[in-house]
Amino acid sequence: MGMDALQVFPVSCAAADQRAGRAGRTGPGTCYRLYTENAYLNELLPSPVPEIQRTNLGFVVLLLKSLKIDNLLDFDFMDPPPQENILNSMYQLWVLGALNNVGGLTALGWKMLEFPLDPPLAKMLLMGEQLGCLDEVLTIVSMLSVPSVFFRPKDRVEESDAAREKFFVQESDHLTLLYVYQQWKEHQYRGDWCNDHFLLVKSLRKAREVRSQLLDILKTLQIPLTTSGHNFDIVRKAICSAYFHNAARLKGVGEYVNCRNGMPCHLRPDSAIYGLGYTPEHVVYHELILTSKEYMQCVTAVEPHWLAELGPMFFSVKDSDTSMLEHKKKQKVEKTAMEGEMENLRKVQAEAEIEIKKKEKEKRAKEQQQVSMPGFWLGSTTYLRPKKLGERLSPWVAVGCFTMAPWRVCQIVFLINKQLSFQENLKPHASNNKANQWLLCKEQNDRKKDLRN
């Protein structure tokens, strides 16, 4: 739904044990638990829910797509997120133009990958380049990347609200953040000026650091820095190009409904649009936060035709001369074109799999041919009779048995023949055997004679 919920959730057992370990680290201490032992053993979760399972995965999906991982649903995550979250993130990237109809990265998606930002903020930067207001959009993105720059002390509520109203820019909270940064820049980034106007200097300095880092990335990508001057309509259009999926239309006094799902949305009392004499018909918001109500965070008024121009998959302008039949026919043509792209992708993937299998088969066949065995010629199946013990090897036969350099073959043949010669020398000759038998018979006859005497 694109809504962040600030809910009170029970602590996990692992977090509770870690918190108990804080007591007594530097001195004696006691940890008091606000729940029963039975609740600890039976009701609390063993460990906290991983963040990847409860946050938006837009940038994660963008990174995985850049690594040529097409099937994200079967990807081996350490803590697998719900498939619904992955599909919603892919749908959001397709809406922003980062993914094509078959799930591949587009040229815009590769550019968005260079920025360490949420995909909508990266899209806003790139649209600021096209519309010629990159300097202003860069400042807005930097201010949105840090916590709120306004603070409201309880003992000086009225003074802080009055100081905040001085920075309000009609029709946009985004432009209010831009004006705050520009005023801080005009006053030489002074901290005392921030204290006088109830601004958090720490958040502003962090926004300045983020802006300088993003500016370095833009220089690396060779994207020139452009400005629109005081034409804030172009800046609002750039904001609309990134958040048209978070568009809402007016329903009542201070109450809006989401244009896509009809979810009620309310203006925050501290919004710049809340104090206007009129409420815009259509707005876009940065995010929706659920507290006591569904409040829109950082709202900007937009023109209706901008929504139709930048988000044609959701919005369209009804022409008086266009019938419903023609509109349905157009939708059918678009659906047929998308199905054709999917079919072409399947064919390409099938051909790629066949080619991979063919290469693997050729590789295995080549490896089998390279394996030479004794008694076989290299690359042939002609069987050679194994040599008997004592039968000398010729260099020609050795070449068939050993695939190596000729000088090495001759050396091996020489050593084998030498070993065979040594074994032959150890064998007793036939003539020596006859002489030994004659001597043995003579000794036996002599012994018999001695016994008789």
CORUR-V483856 format. One record per residue. N is the residue number from 1. PHI is phi in degrees with one decimal (* if undefined). PSI is psi as a letter, one per 40 degrees, with the letter a starting at -180 (999 if undefined). Layout:
N;PHI;PSI, N;PHI;PSI
This chain:
1;*;e, 2;74.6;f, 3;-124.5;h, 4;-96.2;h, 5;-110.3;h, 6;-93.6;g, 7;-108.7;i, 8;-84.8;h, 9;-126.4;h, 10;-61.7;i, 11;-71.1;i, 12;-89.2;i, 13;-63.9;d, 14;-64.9;d, 15;-67.3;d, 16;-66.1;d, 17;-65.2;d, 18;-65.6;d, 19;-67.5;d, 20;-66.6;d, 21;-67.9;e, 22;-69.0;d, 23;-73.9;h, 24;90.5;e, 25;-75.3;d, 26;-104.2;e, 27;-172.3;i, 28;-58.7;h, 29;-153.9;i, 30;-133.9;h, 31;-106.7;h, 32;-100.1;h, 33;-97.7;h, 34;-98.1;f, 35;-151.2;i, 36;-83.4;i, 37;-66.2;d, 38;-64.8;d, 39;-66.7;d, 40;-64.4;d, 41;-81.8;d, 42;-118.3;d, 43;-108.1;d, 44;-78.1;i, 45;-72.0;i, 46;-63.0;d, 47;-145.3;i, 48;-63.9;i, 49;-69.4;h, 50;-56.9;i, 51;-65.0;d, 52;-66.8;e, 53;-92.2;e, 54;-136.4;e, 55;-128.9;i, 56;-71.3;h, 57;-108.0;f, 58;-58.8;d, 59;-70.7;d, 60;-64.1;d, 61;-62.9;d, 62;-62.4;d, 63;-66.4;d, 64;-65.5;d, 65;-65.8;d, 66;-69.2;d, 67;-89.4;e, 68;65.4;f, 69;-98.0;h, 70;-85.2;d, 71;-91.0;g, 72;-78.0;d, 73;-69.2;d, 74;-101.7;e, 75;-70.3;i, 76;-85.0;g, 77;-73.9;i, 78;-67.0;d, 79;-124.0;g, 80;-60.9;h, 81;-76.9;i, 82;-60.2;i, 83;-62.4;d, 84;-62.6;d, 85;-63.9;d, 86;-64.8;d, 87;-65.5;d, 88;-65.1;d, 89;-67.0;d, 90;-63.8;d, 91;-65.4;d, 92;-63.3;d, 93;-66.4;d, 94;-66.1;d, 95;-62.9;d, 96;-76.7;e, 97;92.0;e, 98;-81.1;d, 99;-119.5;i, 100;-87.3;a, 101;-68.6;e, 102;-105.0;e, 103;88.6;e, 104;-94.4;i, 105;-70.8;h, 106;-91.6;i, 107;-62.0;d, 108;-65.6;d, 109;-64.2;d, 110;-65.0;d, 111;-70.0;d, 112;-62.8;d, 113;-65.9;d, 114;-73.7;e, 115;-102.6;h, 116;-79.7;f, 117;-131.6;i, 118;-62.6;i, 119;-52.5;d, 120;-61.9;d, 121;-68.6;d, 122;-65.0;d, 123;-63.9;d, 124;-62.7;d, 125;-61.9;d, 126;-69.0;d, 127;-72.4;d, 128;-62.8;d, 129;-65.7;d, 130;-68.5;d, 131;-88.3;e, 132;80.1;f, 133;-136.1;f, 134;-66.4;d, 135;-62.9;d, 136;-68.6;d, 137;-65.8;d, 138;-61.2;d, 139;-67.2;d, 140;-64.0;d, 141;-62.0;d, 142;-65.0;d, 143;-70.1;d, 144;-75.8;e, 145;-87.0;e, 146;-123.7;i, 147;-61.5;i, 148;-57.5;h, 149;-87.1;e, 150;-96.7;i, 151;-129.7;i, 152;-132.4;g, 153;-65.4;i, 154;-66.2;d, 155;-85.0;e, 156;-136.9;f, 157;-66.3;d, 158;-65.2;d, 159;-65.0;d, 160;-67.3;d, 161;-65.6;d, 162;-66.5;d, 163;-67.9;d, 164;-70.4;d, 165;-64.0;d, 166;-67.3;d, 167;-93.8;e, 168;-63.6;h, 169;-112.5;h, 170;-58.7;h, 171;76.0;e, 172;-162.9;h, 173;-78.1;d, 174;-64.3;d, 175;-68.6;d, 176;-63.3;d, 177;-63.6;d, 178;-62.6;d, 179;-67.6;d, 180;-61.6;d, 181;-66.1;d, 182;-63.7;d, 183;-66.7;d, 184;-64.3;d, 185;-68.4;d, 186;-65.7;d, 187;-97.3;f, 188;58.7;f, 189;54.6;f, 190;-81.0;i, 191;-79.7;d, 192;-66.7;d, 193;-64.8;d, 194;-64.6;d, 195;-65.0;d, 196;-68.8;d, 197;-108.7;e, 198;56.7;f, 199;-117.0;i, 200;-85.5;h, 201;-66.8;d, 202;-64.3;d, 203;-67.4;d, 204;-66.4;d, 205;-66.4;d, 206;-64.6;d, 207;-63.5;d, 208;-66.1;d, 209;-64.6;d, 210;-62.3;d, 211;-64.2;d, 212;-67.2;d, 213;-66.6;d, 214;-65.4;d, 215;-66.2;d, 216;-64.8;d, 217;-65.6;d, 218;-63.6;d, 219;-67.9;d, 220;-63.6;d, 221;-81.0;e, 222;59.4;f, 223;-101.3;h, 224;-72.3;i, 225;-89.5;h, 226;-117.9;i, 227;-135.7;i, 228;-99.8;e, 229;71.0;b, 230;-106.5;e, 231;-87.2;g, 232;-79.8;e, 233;-63.8;d, 234;-66.8;d, 235;-65.8;d, 236;-64.5;d, 237;-68.3;d, 238;-64.3;d, 239;-66.0;d, 240;-64.9;d, 241;-65.2;d, 242;-97.2;d, 243;-127.4;f, 244;-68.8;d, 245;-74.0;e, 246;-106.9;f, 247;-87.4;i, 248;-138.3;i, 249;-116.7;i, 250;-71.4;h, 251;-117.7;d, 252;-152.8;a, 253;-73.8;h, 254;70.5;e, 255;-124.1;h, 256;-125.0;i, 257;-130.3;i, 258;-64.0;h, 259;-69.7;d, 260;-95.5;d, 261;-116.8;e, 262;73.4;e, 263;-71.1;h, 264;-66.9;i, 265;-134.4;i, 266;-125.5;i, 267;-78.3;h, 268;-74.8;i, 269;-62.1;d, 270;-91.6;e, 271;-78.2;i, 272;-68.0;d, 273;-78.7;d, 274;-63.7;d, 275;-92.0;e, 276;-71.7;i, 277;-72.9;e, 278;-139.6;i, 279;-111.8;h, 280;-62.8;i, 281;-72.6;d, 282;-130.6;h, 283;-137.9;i, 284;-123.6;i, 285;-129.1;i, 286;-72.2;d, 287;-158.4;i, 288;-113.7;h, 289;-115.9;h, 290;-98.4;h, 291;-122.3;b, 292;-77.7;d, 293;-136.6;i, 294;-88.6;g, 295;-99.3;h, 296;-86.4;h, 297;-100.2;h, 298;61.0;g, 299;-107.0;i, 300;-138.3;h, 301;-76.8;i, 302;-132.9;i, 303;-88.0;i, 304;-62.3;d, 305;-70.1;e, 306;-65.9;d, 307;-63.4;d, 308;-68.7;d, 309;-76.3;d, 310;-93.8;d, 311;-128.3;g, 312;-66.4;e, 313;-75.2;e, 314;-113.1;d, 315;-124.6;i, 316;-155.4;i, 317;-96.4;h, 318;-79.2;h, 319;-87.9;i, 320;-69.0;d, 321;-94.9;e, 322;-108.2;h, 323;-85.1;i, 324;-65.6;d, 325;-64.1;d, 326;-66.5;d, 327;-65.4;d, 328;-66.6;d, 329;-63.8;d, 330;-64.5;d, 331;-63.5;d, 332;-65.6;d, 333;-63.9;d, 334;-64.1;d, 335;-66.4;d, 336;-64.7;d, 337;-63.0;d, 338;-66.1;d, 339;-64.4;d, 340;-63.4;d, 341;-63.6;d, 342;-64.4;d, 343;-65.1;d, 344;-63.5;d, 345;-64.1;d, 346;-62.3;d, 347;-63.2;d, 348;-62.7;d, 349;-65.1;d, 350;-64.9;d, 351;-63.8;d, 352;-64.8;d, 353;-64.5;d, 354;-62.3;d, 355;-64.1;d, 356;-65.4;d, 357;-63.0;d, 358;-63.9;d, 359;-64.2;d, 360;-63.7;d, 361;-63.6;d, 362;-63.8;d, 363;-65.8;d, 364;-65.2;d, 365;-63.8;d, 366;-66.6;d, 367;-65.6;d, 368;-66.2;d, 369;-68.6;d, 370;-77.4;e, 371;-82.0;h, 372;-103.0;h, 373;-121.5;i, 374;-59.5;h, 375;95.4;e, 376;-122.9;i, 377;-77.8;i, 378;-66.0;h, 379;81.1;e, 380;-131.6;i, 381;-115.1;e, 382;-71.9;h, 383;-82.8;h, 384;-111.1;h, 385;-64.5;h, 386;-63.5;i, 387;-76.6;i, 388;-80.0;i, 389;-64.2;h, 390;96.2;e, 391;-88.4;h, 392;-75.5;i, 393;-93.0;i, 394;-96.3;i, 395;-57.6;d, 396;-67.0;d, 397;-67.3;d, 398;-63.8;d, 399;-63.3;d, 400;-72.5;d, 401;-87.3;d, 402;-127.0;h, 403;-93.4;g, 404;-155.1;a, 405;-65.6;i, 406;-60.3;d, 407;-64.4;d, 408;-69.8;d, 409;-62.7;d, 410;-61.2;d, 411;-64.9;d, 412;-66.2;d, 413;-61.4;d, 414;-61.6;d, 415;-67.0;d, 416;-65.7;d, 417;-64.9;d, 418;-64.9;d, 419;-65.3;d, 420;-64.8;d, 421;-63.4;d, 422;-64.0;d, 423;-66.5;d, 424;-66.8;d, 425;-66.4;d, 426;-75.2;e, 427;-73.3;h, 428;-73.9;h, 429;-78.7;i, 430;-66.3;d, 431;-63.3;d, 432;-62.7;d, 433;-64.5;d, 434;-63.6;d, 435;-66.2;d, 436;-64.0;d, 437;-64.8;d, 438;-63.7;d, 439;-65.3;d, 440;-66.7;d, 441;-64.3;d, 442;-63.1;d, 443;-63.2;d, 444;-67.0;d, 445;-65.5;d, 446;-63.1;d, 447;-65.8;d, 448;-62.9;d, 449;-60.4;d, 450;-62.9;d, 451;-67.7;d, 452;-64.3;d, 453;-66.5;999
